[in-house]
Amino acid sequence: MAVFMGRKEVEALREKYPVGTEIVLDWMEDSSAPMPGTHGKVRWVDDAGTIHVNWDNGSSLGLIVGEDKFHKA
């Protein structure tokens, strides 16, 4: 279930996860998801609040706040 984010929430995410922030995936329900524990770097946060990541395994699957579990490295 996607979570609607307003402009202020998206801007807060951009401040919390600027480009280059190191992320660690804890859990994602997606058949294409990287394994838990995979590291990546934030590419950008889009206007919907999706955090786009370059994962160390070559994936570029985005994170959805409120659905996916992750933390800063």
CHARMM internal coordinates of N, CA and C (Angstrom, degrees):
IC EDIT
DIST 1 N 1 CA 1.4481
DIST 1 CA 1 C 1.5263
ANGL 1 N 1 CA 1 C 108.64
DIST 1 C 2 N 1.3062
ANGL 1 CA 1 C 2 N 116.35
DIHE 1 N 1 CA 1 C 2 N 119.62
DIST 2 N 2 CA 1.4588
ANGL 1 C 2 N 2 CA 121.32
DIHE 1 CA 1 C 2 N 2 CA 179.57
DIST 2 CA 2 C 1.5245
ANGL 2 N 2 CA 2 C 109.89
DIHE 1 C 2 N 2 CA 2 C -72.81
DIST 2 C 3 N 1.3034
ANGL 2 CA 2 C 3 N 115.11
DIHE 2 N 2 CA 2 C 3 N 145.96
DIST 3 N 3 CA 1.4565
ANGL 2 C 3 N 3 CA 121.32
DIHE 2 CA 2 C 3 N 3 CA 179.88
DIST 3 CA 3 C 1.5167
ANGL 3 N 3 CA 3 C 107.94
DIHE 2 C 3 N 3 CA 3 C -107.76
DIST 3 C 4 N 1.3455
ANGL 3 CA 3 C 4 N 117.63
DIHE 3 N 3 CA 3 C 4 N 125.84
DIST 4 N 4 CA 1.4586
ANGL 3 C 4 N 4 CA 120.74
DIHE 3 CA 3 C 4 N 4 CA 178.26
DIST 4 CA 4 C 1.5194
ANGL 4 N 4 CA 4 C 109.75
DIHE 3 C 4 N 4 CA 4 C -73.59
DIST 4 C 5 N 1.3230
ANGL 4 CA 4 C 5 N 115.62
DIHE 4 N 4 CA 4 C 5 N 133.47
DIST 5 N 5 CA 1.4561
ANGL 4 C 5 N 5 CA 120.74
DIHE 4 CA 4 C 5 N 5 CA 177.79
DIST 5 CA 5 C 1.5105
ANGL 5 N 5 CA 5 C 109.28
DIHE 4 C 5 N 5 CA 5 C -121.98
DIST 5 C 6 N 1.3070
ANGL 5 CA 5 C 6 N 114.68
DIHE 5 N 5 CA 5 C 6 N 136.36
DIST 6 N 6 CA 1.4467
ANGL 5 C 6 N 6 CA 120.53
DIHE 5 CA 5 C 6 N 6 CA 174.70
DIST 6 CA 6 C 1.5190
ANGL 6 N 6 CA 6 C 110.56
DIHE 5 C 6 N 6 CA 6 C -83.28
DIST 6 C 7 N 1.3134
ANGL 6 CA 6 C 7 N 115.23
DIHE 6 N 6 CA 6 C 7 N 174.42
DIST 7 N 7 CA 1.4610
ANGL 6 C 7 N 7 CA 120.93
DIHE 6 CA 6 C 7 N 7 CA -177.56
DIST 7 CA 7 C 1.5204
ANGL 7 N 7 CA 7 C 112.25
DIHE 6 C 7 N 7 CA 7 C -58.97
DIST 7 C 8 N 1.3352
ANGL 7 CA 7 C 8 N 117.55
DIHE 7 N 7 CA 7 C 8 N -39.70
DIST 8 N 8 CA 1.4688
ANGL 7 C 8 N 8 CA 120.43
DIHE 7 CA 7 C 8 N 8 CA -179.31
DIST 8 CA 8 C 1.5239
ANGL 8 N 8 CA 8 C 111.57
DIHE 7 C 8 N 8 CA 8 C -65.49
DIST 8 C 9 N 1.3378
ANGL 8 CA 8 C 9 N 116.76
DIHE 8 N 8 CA 8 C 9 N -40.32
DIST 9 N 9 CA 1.4676
ANGL 8 C 9 N 9 CA 120.45
DIHE 8 CA 8 C 9 N 9 CA 178.99
DIST 9 CA 9 C 1.5291
ANGL 9 N 9 CA 9 C 110.93
DIHE 8 C 9 N 9 CA 9 C -65.82
DIST 9 C 10 N 1.3347
ANGL 9 CA 9 C 10 N 116.14
DIHE 9 N 9 CA 9 C 10 N -40.42
DIST 10 N 10 CA 1.4643
ANGL 9 C 10 N 10 CA 119.93
DIHE 9 CA 9 C 10 N 10 CA 179.03
DIST 10 CA 10 C 1.5258
ANGL 10 N 10 CA 10 C 109.93
DIHE 9 C 10 N 10 CA 10 C -65.19
DIST 10 C 11 N 1.3241
ANGL 10 CA 10 C 11 N 117.50
DIHE 10 N 10 CA 10 C 11 N -43.48
DIST 11 N 11 CA 1.4619
ANGL 10 C 11 N 11 CA 120.54
DIHE 10 CA 10 C 11 N 11 CA 178.70
DIST 11 CA 11 C 1.5255
ANGL 11 N 11 CA 11 C 111.37
DIHE 10 C 11 N 11 CA 11 C -62.44
DIST 11 C 12 N 1.3408
ANGL 11 CA 11 C 12 N 116.49
DIHE 11 N 11 CA 11 C 12 N -37.54
DIST 12 N 12 CA 1.4698
ANGL 11 C 12 N 12 CA 120.13
DIHE 11 CA 11 C 12 N 12 CA 177.19
DIST 12 CA 12 C 1.5311
ANGL 12 N 12 CA 12 C 110.53
DIHE 11 C 12 N 12 CA 12 C -63.84
DIST 12 C 13 N 1.3381
ANGL 12 CA 12 C 13 N 117.12
DIHE 12 N 12 CA 12 C 13 N -40.12
DIST 13 N 13 CA 1.4629
ANGL 12 C 13 N 13 CA 120.33
DIHE 12 CA 12 C 13 N 13 CA 176.69
DIST 13 CA 13 C 1.5196
ANGL 13 N 13 CA 13 C 110.89
DIHE 12 C 13 N 13 CA 13 C -63.21
DIST 13 C 14 N 1.3305
ANGL 13 CA 13 C 14 N 116.81
DIHE 13 N 13 CA 13 C 14 N -41.10
DIST 14 N 14 CA 1.4662
ANGL 13 C 14 N 14 CA 120.39
DIHE 13 CA 13 C 14 N 14 CA 179.55
DIST 14 CA 14 C 1.5278
ANGL 14 N 14 CA 14 C 111.45
DIHE 13 C 14 N 14 CA 14 C -63.29
DIST 14 C 15 N 1.3200
ANGL 14 CA 14 C 15 N 116.10
DIHE 14 N 14 CA 14 C 15 N -34.64
DIST 15 N 15 CA 1.4728
ANGL 14 C 15 N 15 CA 119.94
DIHE 14 CA 14 C 15 N 15 CA 176.97
DIST 15 CA 15 C 1.5277
ANGL 15 N 15 CA 15 C 110.95
DIHE 14 C 15 N 15 CA 15 C -72.40
DIST 15 C 16 N 1.3278
ANGL 15 CA 15 C 16 N 116.47
DIHE 15 N 15 CA 15 C 16 N -39.13
DIST 16 N 16 CA 1.4632
ANGL 15 C 16 N 16 CA 120.91
DIHE 15 CA 15 C 16 N 16 CA -178.15
DIST 16 CA 16 C 1.5270
ANGL 16 N 16 CA 16 C 112.14
DIHE 15 C 16 N 16 CA 16 C -74.09
DIST 16 C 17 N 1.3483
ANGL 16 CA 16 C 17 N 116.92
DIHE 16 N 16 CA 16 C 17 N -33.89
DIST 17 N 17 CA 1.4605
ANGL 16 C 17 N 17 CA 122.62
DIHE 16 CA 16 C 17 N 17 CA -176.95
DIST 17 CA 17 C 1.5298
ANGL 17 N 17 CA 17 C 110.56
DIHE 16 C 17 N 17 CA 17 C -125.93
DIST 17 C 18 N 1.3341
ANGL 17 CA 17 C 18 N 117.14
DIHE 17 N 17 CA 17 C 18 N 67.80
DIST 18 N 18 CA 1.4721
ANGL 17 C 18 N 18 CA 118.76
DIHE 17 CA 17 C 18 N 18 CA 178.87
DIST 18 CA 18 C 1.5322
ANGL 18 N 18 CA 18 C 111.40
DIHE 17 C 18 N 18 CA 18 C -67.05
DIST 18 C 19 N 1.3150
ANGL 18 CA 18 C 19 N 115.29
DIHE 18 N 18 CA 18 C 19 N 163.36
DIST 19 N 19 CA 1.4611
ANGL 18 C 19 N 19 CA 121.21
DIHE 18 CA 18 C 19 N 19 CA 177.41
DIST 19 CA 19 C 1.5279
ANGL 19 N 19 CA 19 C 109.18
DIHE 18 C 19 N 19 CA 19 C -50.84
DIST 19 C 20 N 1.3366
ANGL 19 CA 19 C 20 N 115.24
DIHE 19 N 19 CA 19 C 20 N 132.57
DIST 20 N 20 CA 1.4596
ANGL 19 C 20 N 20 CA 121.04
DIHE 19 CA 19 C 20 N 20 CA 178.74
DIST 20 CA 20 C 1.5159
ANGL 20 N 20 CA 20 C 115.01
DIHE 19 C 20 N 20 CA 20 C 94.69
DIST 20 C 21 N 1.3435
ANGL 20 CA 20 C 21 N 117.68
DIHE 20 N 20 CA 20 C 21 N -9.50
DIST 21 N 21 CA 1.4642
ANGL 20 C 21 N 21 CA 120.52
DIHE 20 CA 20 C 21 N 21 CA 178.89
DIST 21 CA 21 C 1.5231
ANGL 21 N 21 CA 21 C 109.45
DIHE 20 C 21 N 21 CA 21 C -61.36
DIST 21 C 22 N 1.3368
ANGL 21 CA 21 C 22 N 115.93
DIHE 21 N 21 CA 21 C 22 N 132.19
DIST 22 N 22 CA 1.4613
ANGL 21 C 22 N 22 CA 120.13
DIHE 21 CA 21 C 22 N 22 CA 178.39
DIST 22 CA 22 C 1.5224
ANGL 22 N 22 CA 22 C 109.53
DIHE 21 C 22 N 22 CA 22 C -82.80
DIST 22 C 23 N 1.3281
ANGL 22 CA 22 C 23 N 114.85
DIHE 22 N 22 CA 22 C 23 N 130.84
DIST 23 N 23 CA 1.4649
ANGL 22 C 23 N 23 CA 123.88
DIHE 22 CA 22 C 23 N 23 CA -175.58
DIST 23 CA 23 C 1.5285
ANGL 23 N 23 CA 23 C 108.62
DIHE 22 C 23 N 23 CA 23 C -121.51
DIST 23 C 24 N 1.3325
ANGL 23 CA 23 C 24 N 116.06
DIHE 23 N 23 CA 23 C 24 N 148.60
DIST 24 N 24 CA 1.4645
ANGL 23 C 24 N 24 CA 121.75
DIHE 23 CA 23 C 24 N 24 CA 172.46
DIST 24 CA 24 C 1.5315
ANGL 24 N 24 CA 24 C 107.05
DIHE 23 C 24 N 24 CA 24 C -123.01
DIST 24 C 25 N 1.3184
ANGL 24 CA 24 C 25 N 116.41
DIHE 24 N 24 CA 24 C 25 N 128.40
DIST 25 N 25 CA 1.4603
ANGL 24 C 25 N 25 CA 120.97
DIHE 24 CA 24 C 25 N 25 CA 178.72
DIST 25 CA 25 C 1.5204
ANGL 25 N 25 CA 25 C 109.93
DIHE 24 C 25 N 25 CA 25 C -79.76
DIST 25 C 26 N 1.3273
ANGL 25 CA 25 C 26 N 116.17
DIHE 25 N 25 CA 25 C 26 N 128.39
DIST 26 N 26 CA 1.4633
ANGL 25 C 26 N 26 CA 121.53
DIHE 25 CA 25 C 26 N 26 CA 174.60
DIST 26 CA 26 C 1.5253
ANGL 26 N 26 CA 26 C 110.82
DIHE 25 C 26 N 26 CA 26 C -96.92
DIST 26 C 27 N 1.3565
ANGL 26 CA 26 C 27 N 116.26
DIHE 26 N 26 CA 26 C 27 N -40.85
DIST 27 N 27 CA 1.4650
ANGL 26 C 27 N 27 CA 120.44
DIHE 26 CA 26 C 27 N 27 CA -177.64
DIST 27 CA 27 C 1.5172
ANGL 27 N 27 CA 27 C 109.71
DIHE 26 C 27 N 27 CA 27 C -168.36
DIST 27 C 28 N 1.3315
ANGL 27 CA 27 C 28 N 115.24
DIHE 27 N 27 CA 27 C 28 N 139.70
DIST 28 N 28 CA 1.4623
ANGL 27 C 28 N 28 CA 121.52
DIHE 27 CA 27 C 28 N 28 CA 175.30
DIST 28 CA 28 C 1.5230
ANGL 28 N 28 CA 28 C 107.26
DIHE 27 C 28 N 28 CA 28 C -149.50
DIST 28 C 29 N 1.3313
ANGL 28 CA 28 C 29 N 117.32
DIHE 28 N 28 CA 28 C 29 N 129.29
DIST 29 N 29 CA 1.4609
ANGL 28 C 29 N 29 CA 121.05
DIHE 28 CA 28 C 29 N 29 CA 178.42
DIST 29 CA 29 C 1.5227
ANGL 29 N 29 CA 29 C 108.99
DIHE 28 C 29 N 29 CA 29 C -90.26
DIST 29 C 30 N 1.3121
ANGL 29 CA 29 C 30 N 114.98
DIHE 29 N 29 CA 29 C 30 N 88.83
DIST 30 N 30 CA 1.4543
ANGL 29 C 30 N 30 CA 121.96
DIHE 29 CA 29 C 30 N 30 CA 179.95
DIST 30 CA 30 C 1.5249
ANGL 30 N 30 CA 30 C 106.79
DIHE 29 C 30 N 30 CA 30 C -160.98
DIST 30 C 31 N 1.3114
ANGL 30 CA 30 C 31 N 117.17
DIHE 30 N 30 CA 30 C 31 N 132.20
DIST 31 N 31 CA 1.4598
ANGL 30 C 31 N 31 CA 120.06
DIHE 30 CA 30 C 31 N 31 CA -177.90
DIST 31 CA 31 C 1.5284
ANGL 31 N 31 CA 31 C 112.56
DIHE 30 C 31 N 31 CA 31 C -63.63
DIST 31 C 32 N 1.3304
ANGL 31 CA 31 C 32 N 117.19
DIHE 31 N 31 CA 31 C 32 N -20.05
DIST 32 N 32 CA 1.4654
ANGL 31 C 32 N 32 CA 121.94
DIHE 31 CA 31 C 32 N 32 CA 179.08
DIST 32 CA 32 C 1.5231
ANGL 32 N 32 CA 32 C 112.52
DIHE 31 C 32 N 32 CA 32 C -97.56
DIST 32 C 33 N 1.3173
ANGL 32 CA 32 C 33 N 117.05
DIHE 32 N 32 CA 32 C 33 N 4.51
DIST 33 N 33 CA 1.4665
ANGL 32 C 33 N 33 CA 121.19
DIHE 32 CA 32 C 33 N 33 CA -174.55
DIST 33 CA 33 C 1.5164
ANGL 33 N 33 CA 33 C 112.17
DIHE 32 C 33 N 33 CA 33 C -66.91
DIST 33 C 34 N 1.3269
ANGL 33 CA 33 C 34 N 116.23
DIHE 33 N 33 CA 33 C 34 N 144.27
DIST 34 N 34 CA 1.4653
ANGL 33 C 34 N 34 CA 119.41
DIHE 33 CA 33 C 34 N 34 CA 171.28
DIST 34 CA 34 C 1.5287
ANGL 34 N 34 CA 34 C 109.60
DIHE 33 C 34 N 34 CA 34 C -63.30
DIST 34 C 35 N 1.3065
ANGL 34 CA 34 C 35 N 116.45
DIHE 34 N 34 CA 34 C 35 N 160.36
DIST 35 N 35 CA 1.4656
ANGL 34 C 35 N 35 CA 121.36
DIHE 34 CA 34 C 35 N 35 CA 178.07
DIST 35 CA 35 C 1.5330
ANGL 35 N 35 CA 35 C 109.74
DIHE 34 C 35 N 35 CA 35 C -66.50
DIST 35 C 36 N 1.3345
ANGL 35 CA 35 C 36 N 117.45
DIHE 35 N 35 CA 35 C 36 N 146.01
DIST 36 N 36 CA 1.4644
ANGL 35 C 36 N 36 CA 119.35
DIHE 35 CA 35 C 36 N 36 CA 173.02
DIST 36 CA 36 C 1.5295
ANGL 36 N 36 CA 36 C 109.82
DIHE 35 C 36 N 36 CA 36 C -53.28
DIST 36 C 37 N 1.3227
ANGL 36 CA 36 C 37 N 114.97
DIHE 36 N 36 CA 36 C 37 N 139.66
DIST 37 N 37 CA 1.4551
ANGL 36 C 37 N 37 CA 120.60
DIHE 36 CA 36 C 37 N 37 CA -178.39
DIST 37 CA 37 C 1.5248
ANGL 37 N 37 CA 37 C 112.93
DIHE 36 C 37 N 37 CA 37 C 96.28
DIST 37 C 38 N 1.3512
ANGL 37 CA 37 C 38 N 116.71
DIHE 37 N 37 CA 37 C 38 N -9.50
DIST 38 N 38 CA 1.4584
ANGL 37 C 38 N 38 CA 119.92
DIHE 37 CA 37 C 38 N 38 CA 178.69
DIST 38 CA 38 C 1.5245
ANGL 38 N 38 CA 38 C 109.69
DIHE 37 C 38 N 38 CA 38 C -68.25
DIST 38 C 39 N 1.3187
ANGL 38 CA 38 C 39 N 115.99
DIHE 38 N 38 CA 38 C 39 N 136.93
DIST 39 N 39 CA 1.4644
ANGL 38 C 39 N 39 CA 122.18
DIHE 38 CA 38 C 39 N 39 CA 178.51
DIST 39 CA 39 C 1.5195
ANGL 39 N 39 CA 39 C 109.53
DIHE 38 C 39 N 39 CA 39 C -95.91
DIST 39 C 40 N 1.3194
ANGL 39 CA 39 C 40 N 115.31
DIHE 39 N 39 CA 39 C 40 N 156.07
DIST 40 N 40 CA 1.4526
ANGL 39 C 40 N 40 CA 121.12
DIHE 39 CA 39 C 40 N 40 CA 175.50
DIST 40 CA 40 C 1.5130
ANGL 40 N 40 CA 40 C 110.28
DIHE 39 C 40 N 40 CA 40 C -160.70
DIST 40 C 41 N 1.3401
ANGL 40 CA 40 C 41 N 115.08
DIHE 40 N 40 CA 40 C 41 N 174.93
DIST 41 N 41 CA 1.4644
ANGL 40 C 41 N 41 CA 121.21
DIHE 40 CA 40 C 41 N 41 CA 178.17
DIST 41 CA 41 C 1.5139
ANGL 41 N 41 CA 41 C 109.25
DIHE 40 C 41 N 41 CA 41 C -124.46
DIST 41 C 42 N 1.3280
ANGL 41 CA 41 C 42 N 114.80
DIHE 41 N 41 CA 41 C 42 N 137.50
DIST 42 N 42 CA 1.4630
ANGL 41 C 42 N 42 CA 121.25
DIHE 41 CA 41 C 42 N 42 CA 179.83
DIST 42 CA 42 C 1.5301
ANGL 42 N 42 CA 42 C 109.47
DIHE 41 C 42 N 42 CA 42 C -64.78
DIST 42 C 43 N 1.3387
ANGL 42 CA 42 C 43 N 114.86
DIHE 42 N 42 CA 42 C 43 N 130.59
DIST 43 N 43 CA 1.4662
ANGL 42 C 43 N 43 CA 122.07
DIHE 42 CA 42 C 43 N 43 CA 175.09
DIST 43 CA 43 C 1.5155
ANGL 43 N 43 CA 43 C 110.12
DIHE 42 C 43 N 43 CA 43 C -92.04
DIST 43 C 44 N 1.3393
ANGL 43 CA 43 C 44 N 116.66
DIHE 43 N 43 CA 43 C 44 N -45.84
DIST 44 N 44 CA 1.4651
ANGL 43 C 44 N 44 CA 123.00
DIHE 43 CA 43 C 44 N 44 CA 176.32
DIST 44 CA 44 C 1.5096
ANGL 44 N 44 CA 44 C 108.91
DIHE 43 C 44 N 44 CA 44 C -173.90
DIST 44 C 45 N 1.3376
ANGL 44 CA 44 C 45 N 115.61
DIHE 44 N 44 CA 44 C 45 N 166.45
DIST 45 N 45 CA 1.4616
ANGL 44 C 45 N 45 CA 123.09
DIHE 44 CA 44 C 45 N 45 CA 172.36
DIST 45 CA 45 C 1.5213
ANGL 45 N 45 CA 45 C 106.14
DIHE 44 C 45 N 45 CA 45 C -113.86
DIST 45 C 46 N 1.3342
ANGL 45 CA 45 C 46 N 116.79
DIHE 45 N 45 CA 45 C 46 N 122.03
DIST 46 N 46 CA 1.4600
ANGL 45 C 46 N 46 CA 119.28
DIHE 45 CA 45 C 46 N 46 CA -177.31
DIST 46 CA 46 C 1.5275
ANGL 46 N 46 CA 46 C 111.78
DIHE 45 C 46 N 46 CA 46 C -82.28
DIST 46 C 47 N 1.3252
ANGL 46 CA 46 C 47 N 116.57
DIHE 46 N 46 CA 46 C 47 N 177.96
DIST 47 N 47 CA 1.4656
ANGL 46 C 47 N 47 CA 121.93
DIHE 46 CA 46 C 47 N 47 CA -175.55
DIST 47 CA 47 C 1.5223
ANGL 47 N 47 CA 47 C 113.50
DIHE 46 C 47 N 47 CA 47 C -67.85
DIST 47 C 48 N 1.3441
ANGL 47 CA 47 C 48 N 117.50
DIHE 47 N 47 CA 47 C 48 N -15.25
DIST 48 N 48 CA 1.4650
ANGL 47 C 48 N 48 CA 121.47
DIHE 47 CA 47 C 48 N 48 CA 176.92
DIST 48 CA 48 C 1.5281
ANGL 48 N 48 CA 48 C 111.44
DIHE 47 C 48 N 48 CA 48 C -91.19
DIST 48 C 49 N 1.3418
ANGL 48 CA 48 C 49 N 116.66
DIHE 48 N 48 CA 48 C 49 N -6.68
DIST 49 N 49 CA 1.4586
ANGL 48 C 49 N 49 CA 120.86
DIHE 48 CA 48 C 49 N 49 CA -179.63
DIST 49 CA 49 C 1.5135
ANGL 49 N 49 CA 49 C 114.03
DIHE 48 C 49 N 49 CA 49 C 92.43
DIST 49 C 50 N 1.3398
ANGL 49 CA 49 C 50 N 117.99
DIHE 49 N 49 CA 49 C 50 N 6.92
DIST 50 N 50 CA 1.4601
ANGL 49 C 50 N 50 CA 120.41
DIHE 49 CA 49 C 50 N 50 CA 174.91
DIST 50 CA 50 C 1.5165
ANGL 50 N 50 CA 50 C 108.67
DIHE 49 C 50 N 50 CA 50 C -73.52
DIST 50 C 51 N 1.3336
ANGL 50 CA 50 C 51 N 115.85
DIHE 50 N 50 CA 50 C 51 N 132.72
DIST 51 N 51 CA 1.4629
ANGL 50 C 51 N 51 CA 121.04
DIHE 50 CA 50 C 51 N 51 CA 178.03
DIST 51 CA 51 C 1.5239
ANGL 51 N 51 CA 51 C 107.24
DIHE 50 C 51 N 51 CA 51 C -95.69
DIST 51 C 52 N 1.3212
ANGL 51 CA 51 C 52 N 115.60
DIHE 51 N 51 CA 51 C 52 N 111.78
DIST 52 N 52 CA 1.4599
ANGL 51 C 52 N 52 CA 121.13
DIHE 51 CA 51 C 52 N 52 CA -179.03
DIST 52 CA 52 C 1.5236
ANGL 52 N 52 CA 52 C 108.63
DIHE 51 C 52 N 52 CA 52 C -86.89
DIST 52 C 53 N 1.3466
ANGL 52 CA 52 C 53 N 115.35
DIHE 52 N 52 CA 52 C 53 N 131.18
DIST 53 N 53 CA 1.4615
ANGL 52 C 53 N 53 CA 121.42
DIHE 52 CA 52 C 53 N 53 CA -171.34
DIST 53 CA 53 C 1.5232
ANGL 53 N 53 CA 53 C 110.05
DIHE 52 C 53 N 53 CA 53 C -130.80
DIST 53 C 54 N 1.3233
ANGL 53 CA 53 C 54 N 116.09
DIHE 53 N 53 CA 53 C 54 N 140.57
DIST 54 N 54 CA 1.4671
ANGL 53 C 54 N 54 CA 122.03
DIHE 53 CA 53 C 54 N 54 CA 166.52
DIST 54 CA 54 C 1.5121
ANGL 54 N 54 CA 54 C 105.91
DIHE 53 C 54 N 54 CA 54 C -94.29
DIST 54 C 55 N 1.3288
ANGL 54 CA 54 C 55 N 116.80
DIHE 54 N 54 CA 54 C 55 N 106.06
DIST 55 N 55 CA 1.4604
ANGL 54 C 55 N 55 CA 121.96
DIHE 54 CA 54 C 55 N 55 CA -179.00
DIST 55 CA 55 C 1.5207
ANGL 55 N 55 CA 55 C 110.20
DIHE 54 C 55 N 55 CA 55 C -81.22
DIST 55 C 56 N 1.3292
ANGL 55 CA 55 C 56 N 115.75
DIHE 55 N 55 CA 55 C 56 N 150.24
DIST 56 N 56 CA 1.4631
ANGL 55 C 56 N 56 CA 121.42
DIHE 55 CA 55 C 56 N 56 CA -179.03
DIST 56 CA 56 C 1.5310
ANGL 56 N 56 CA 56 C 113.02
DIHE 55 C 56 N 56 CA 56 C -62.11
DIST 56 C 57 N 1.3322
ANGL 56 CA 56 C 57 N 117.57
DIHE 56 N 56 CA 56 C 57 N -19.93
DIST 57 N 57 CA 1.4743
ANGL 56 C 57 N 57 CA 120.14
DIHE 56 CA 56 C 57 N 57 CA 179.37
DIST 57 CA 57 C 1.5309
ANGL 57 N 57 CA 57 C 112.19
DIHE 56 C 57 N 57 CA 57 C -88.14
DIST 57 C 58 N 1.3445
ANGL 57 CA 57 C 58 N 117.21
DIHE 57 N 57 CA 57 C 58 N 4.84
DIST 58 N 58 CA 1.4573
ANGL 57 C 58 N 58 CA 121.12
DIHE 57 CA 57 C 58 N 58 CA 178.42
DIST 58 CA 58 C 1.5128
ANGL 58 N 58 CA 58 C 114.62
DIHE 57 C 58 N 58 CA 58 C 97.76
DIST 58 C 59 N 1.3223
ANGL 58 CA 58 C 59 N 117.82
DIHE 58 N 58 CA 58 C 59 N -11.36
DIST 59 N 59 CA 1.4616
ANGL 58 C 59 N 59 CA 122.28
DIHE 58 CA 58 C 59 N 59 CA 178.46
DIST 59 CA 59 C 1.5280
ANGL 59 N 59 CA 59 C 109.85
DIHE 58 C 59 N 59 CA 59 C -72.47
DIST 59 C 60 N 1.3169
ANGL 59 CA 59 C 60 N 115.73
DIHE 59 N 59 CA 59 C 60 N 155.92
DIST 60 N 60 CA 1.4638
ANGL 59 C 60 N 60 CA 120.56
DIHE 59 CA 59 C 60 N 60 CA 174.25
DIST 60 CA 60 C 1.5263
ANGL 60 N 60 CA 60 C 110.66
DIHE 59 C 60 N 60 CA 60 C -129.17
DIST 60 C 61 N 1.3212
ANGL 60 CA 60 C 61 N 116.17
DIHE 60 N 60 CA 60 C 61 N 26.62
DIST 61 N 61 CA 1.4588
ANGL 60 C 61 N 61 CA 121.95
DIHE 60 CA 60 C 61 N 61 CA -179.33
DIST 61 CA 61 C 1.5228
ANGL 61 N 61 CA 61 C 110.44
DIHE 60 C 61 N 61 CA 61 C -64.08
DIST 61 C 62 N 1.3292
ANGL 61 CA 61 C 62 N 116.68
DIHE 61 N 61 CA 61 C 62 N 133.96
DIST 62 N 62 CA 1.4598
ANGL 61 C 62 N 62 CA 122.04
DIHE 61 CA 61 C 62 N 62 CA -178.52
DIST 62 CA 62 C 1.5203
ANGL 62 N 62 CA 62 C 112.94
DIHE 61 C 62 N 62 CA 62 C -82.47
DIST 62 C 63 N 1.3234
ANGL 62 CA 62 C 63 N 114.56
DIHE 62 N 62 CA 62 C 63 N 156.69
DIST 63 N 63 CA 1.4716
ANGL 62 C 63 N 63 CA 122.13
DIHE 62 CA 62 C 63 N 63 CA 177.83
DIST 63 CA 63 C 1.5162
ANGL 63 N 63 CA 63 C 109.94
DIHE 62 C 63 N 63 CA 63 C -98.85
DIST 63 C 64 N 1.3230
ANGL 63 CA 63 C 64 N 115.79
DIHE 63 N 63 CA 63 C 64 N 139.18
DIST 64 N 64 CA 1.4622
ANGL 63 C 64 N 64 CA 121.55
DIHE 63 CA 63 C 64 N 64 CA 176.45
DIST 64 CA 64 C 1.5191
ANGL 64 N 64 CA 64 C 107.63
DIHE 63 C 64 N 64 CA 64 C -110.28
DIST 64 C 65 N 1.3193
ANGL 64 CA 64 C 65 N 115.22
DIHE 64 N 64 CA 64 C 65 N 114.13
DIST 65 N 65 CA 1.4680
ANGL 64 C 65 N 65 CA 121.06
DIHE 64 CA 64 C 65 N 65 CA -179.58
DIST 65 CA 65 C 1.5181
ANGL 65 N 65 CA 65 C 108.87
DIHE 64 C 65 N 65 CA 65 C -62.86
DIST 65 C 66 N 1.3253
ANGL 65 CA 65 C 66 N 116.84
DIHE 65 N 65 CA 65 C 66 N 134.08
DIST 66 N 66 CA 1.4521
ANGL 65 C 66 N 66 CA 121.72
DIHE 65 CA 65 C 66 N 66 CA -179.02
DIST 66 CA 66 C 1.5141
ANGL 66 N 66 CA 66 C 113.07
DIHE 65 C 66 N 66 CA 66 C 94.24
DIST 66 C 67 N 1.3304
ANGL 66 CA 66 C 67 N 116.75
DIHE 66 N 66 CA 66 C 67 N -16.34
DIST 67 N 67 CA 1.4651
ANGL 66 C 67 N 67 CA 120.87
DIHE 66 CA 66 C 67 N 67 CA 177.02
DIST 67 CA 67 C 1.5207
ANGL 67 N 67 CA 67 C 111.23
DIHE 66 C 67 N 67 CA 67 C -115.02
DIST 67 C 68 N 1.3233
ANGL 67 CA 67 C 68 N 116.18
DIHE 67 N 67 CA 67 C 68 N -48.15
DIST 68 N 68 CA 1.4555
ANGL 67 C 68 N 68 CA 121.69
DIHE 67 CA 67 C 68 N 68 CA -178.71
DIST 68 CA 68 C 1.5300
ANGL 68 N 68 CA 68 C 109.40
DIHE 67 C 68 N 68 CA 68 C -91.44
DIST 68 C 69 N 1.3130
ANGL 68 CA 68 C 69 N 115.47
DIHE 68 N 68 CA 68 C 69 N 151.52
DIST 69 N 69 CA 1.4732
ANGL 68 C 69 N 69 CA 121.26
DIHE 68 CA 68 C 69 N 69 CA 179.27
DIST 69 CA 69 C 1.5222
ANGL 69 N 69 CA 69 C 108.18
DIHE 68 C 69 N 69 CA 69 C -110.70
DIST 69 C 70 N 1.3273
ANGL 69 CA 69 C 70 N 115.53
DIHE 69 N 69 CA 69 C 70 N 129.36
DIST 70 N 70 CA 1.4610
ANGL 69 C 70 N 70 CA 121.92
DIHE 69 CA 69 C 70 N 70 CA -177.96
DIST 70 CA 70 C 1.5218
ANGL 70 N 70 CA 70 C 108.55
DIHE 69 C 70 N 70 CA 70 C -161.05
DIST 70 C 71 N 1.3179
ANGL 70 CA 70 C 71 N 115.10
DIHE 70 N 70 CA 70 C 71 N 167.32
DIST 71 N 71 CA 1.4650
ANGL 70 C 71 N 71 CA 119.59
DIHE 70 CA 70 C 71 N 71 CA 176.08
DIST 71 CA 71 C 1.5214
ANGL 71 N 71 CA 71 C 109.64
DIHE 70 C 71 N 71 CA 71 C -150.45
DIST 71 C 72 N 1.3286
ANGL 71 CA 71 C 72 N 115.20
DIHE 71 N 71 CA 71 C 72 N 163.49
DIST 72 N 72 CA 1.4651
ANGL 71 C 72 N 72 CA 119.81
DIHE 71 CA 71 C 72 N 72 CA 175.57
DIST 72 CA 72 C 1.5157
ANGL 72 N 72 CA 72 C 108.27
DIHE 71 C 72 N 72 CA 72 C -70.27
DIST 72 C 73 N 1.3382
ANGL 72 CA 72 C 73 N 115.17
DIHE 72 N 72 CA 72 C 73 N 144.64
DIST 73 N 73 CA 1.4749
ANGL 72 C 73 N 73 CA 120.54
DIHE 72 CA 72 C 73 N 73 CA 178.52
DIST 73 CA 73 C 1.5225
ANGL 73 N 73 CA 73 C 109.94
DIHE 72 C 73 N 73 CA 73 C -72.28
END
COOR INIT
IC SEED 1 N 1 CA 1 C
IC BUILD
